[in-house]
Amino acid sequence: MNPRLIYTLALILGIATSSLAQENDMQTDSILETELAEKEAKEAQKEIDQAEKEAKKLEREQKKAEKEAKKLEKLNGKIAKMKQSIAKDEKRIIKIREKMEVDKIKGKLSPNSIAKTNKRLDKLKLRNIKKREKLRKLERNL
């Protein structure tokens, strides 16, 4: 065989092998690139999911704080109403007692009327005591 022919065949074989090797490199490069891209996409998705989770957690905490503030406001309103009611009952008791004493002095009241009025005063005092207990409980919850 001619050395030139052997040299040419060897050269062609070398070039073919080289180009084949480059194709394999290109395929492995593209596979590596796609794997890398998939990995980055997964990491990005993880970060997005984690951010969404934190956002939901913050939203829940905010709702909880708003609910607590609303509850506190409602409780303060109940306390104010209860104090008003107690003051109103005390005024009513004083007014009834004063009227009874004036009528006693004038002699307008019978023993039955006095008993009725005393009974009414006792009921009002009892109701006032219960309201004060409720007020204490409400203030403890505050």
Sequence and secondary structure as in RCSB ss.txt:
>XXXX:A:sequence
MNPRLIYTLALILGIATSSLAQENDMQTDSILETELAEKEAKEAQKEIDQAEKEAKKLEREQKKAEKEAKKLEKL
NGKIAKMKQSIAKDEKRIIKIREKMEVDKIKGKLSPNSIAKTNKRLDKLKLRNIKKREKLRKLERNL
>XXXX:A:secstr
  HHHHHHHHHHHHHHHHHHHHHHHHHHHHHHHHHHHHHHHHHHHHHHHHHHHHHHHHHHHHHHHHHHHHHHHHH
HHHHHHHHHHHHHHHHHHHHHHHHHHHHHHHT   HHHHHHHHHHHHHHHHHHHHHHHHHHHHHHH 
